[in-house]
Amino acid sequence: METMCGIAGYVGPRSAVQVVYDQLKRLEYRGYDSAGIAFLESGAIKVFKRAGKLGELGKLLGEFPDDTHMAIAHSRWATHGAPTDVNAHPHFDQFEQVAIIHNGIIENYLELKEELVHNGHTFQSETDTEVAAHIIGEEYARGVPLEEAVRRAARRLRGAYALVVVSRTERNKIVCARNASPLVIGLGEEENLLASDIPALLPYTRQVLVLEDDRIAILTPDEVVVTDLHGIEQPYVPMQVDWDIAAAEKSGYDHFMLKEIHEQPEVIRQCLAGRLDDANNVRLDNVFSEHVWGEIDRVNFIACGTSYHAGLMGKYLFETLLRIPADVFYSSEFRYGDPVLSPKSLAIFISQSGETADSLAALRLCKQRRIRTLGIVNVIGSSIARECDRVIITQAGPEISVASTKAYTAQVISLVLLALHVAQVQEMPGVRVEEVVSQLKRLPGLAEKALELEPQVQELAKKAAEAKLFFFLGRGVDAYVALEGALKLKEIAYVATQESPAGEMKHGPLALVEPGVFALFGATDAALRDKLVSNMKEIQARGGLAVSVTTEEDQITDKAADFTLKLPRVNQNYLCALLSIIPLQLLAYHLASLKGLEIDQPRNLAKSVTVE
Ligand code: M6R
């Protein structure tokens, strides 16, 4: 199961192995932990794969033939299954007649695998990709053309995939299939290419076709034919891409941060993929067994920065849904604070990179004290992911901008899934798991709606461009999101912020209010709005401006605020609050952009803080 891999394919007169390797290099910004290539030589498919950086595969390049004219290649950014040679792509079918590469998650692979094993198939890897290879191989062995074998297989696969397949006998043909994972085709002169992303096509052609869902494309040097899953040919019109290469890496966005903010609906989908079933139950593998959850008497969330803010949401979920006492610690404080740890407690480490030095040191302290540990980590194979007793991979894909955006959303979603999982295994009747799951399934669409607020946020950014101080306030769960909104603004727009629960204002911070300050109020929790109105008035009476970040039905803060951003409503207050981070991320981005700042690499900061 891979969600953010690099895919490359070439058929035409050039040296195919050189072209696909060059394509992979152009996709390096997507992240990778292993890579592989397949091409034809002496009537057989040759596959080479290596764990590690792309250069490891590159070392073999001299050994590959120069006169091979069809090749596919893949760089993997693992989300399931360790980044090893064996798990790297391409994968063969059982007869080594076809080889495939894949990006996405095949949700029904376990049931398909069972059926294949029952029919005598054996597997080399743990991947869902190999299952797809075997299904295609079985069809191909029946004597149907490769494209028909892929179509028949695609009709049986559930989930998201971009599949690319070559066969031993059809020497000049690459077949690819797409459902909800990126796949683009480049149309050249007597050559055709494919890739997971446009930058990998641009040195060869600017004529690009974005393959639609449930479509198969057949690439030969002379043509690209597109069909539906039943073989009916589908007309298409390629687009002319005029981006320069740097812009293309960002899919046309000016910065990775903006791209990553816009990826959040998809990230939520990826994070949920394979973890919810049709009956609205949660399926989380590899967390502790039922009896362990029965024993746990306290949960300590330990993290830094944005991940710490996700931990606050974790505390809220564990306490309000599960009634399990929870605390949140900054990793740097936890280590030196001589914490009192119950032997029955669980320490949950949240980290995008999985390499943050303070979090790693805190984890090692817990292990010394024999405390159970669970990681919520984005980078599989990272130190924290490896050293925790159990790990949930957040499946957000590589995050490149220093300011964390999509990783936060994926962390919070993972925490919601974890809380629901515990409620389920502990049979807690008070937690309506099925109802929450049905709302979670709506969330990607609602995040898309939240992104539609961008023009309003840009207007607000223009009004606030000269402000010297921003308050970020909220009550309850909104107060936690306020902290994250403030961190984004400081980090990339270099503006001073004052963040606290709204009720704390009159205990000190109110003294900072003067004309020209902006106060952003998280007001998604309907039960707490009346109280927020009084806080808004306190700000306005001293010349400040109040902005309400709220939900569509709110007519309370709506009337009191100077500016309102309205999000779609979802039943759970913590999910509404999570959506409210999107306009706050956009505000930070647009303020920094108006100031002409660096954005993806803010001054003095690093993406992964590996020193204490
Ligand atoms: O990789 P981690 O999640 O462990 O990193 C923790 C913080 O360094 C990180 O969240 C930092 O605060 C971000 N730059 C915030 O945008």
Residues whose N, C-alpha, C, O or C-beta is under 5 A from the ligand:
A	BS01	M6R	C304 G305 T306 S307 I350 S351 Q352 S353 G354 T356 V402 A403 S404 A606 K607 V609
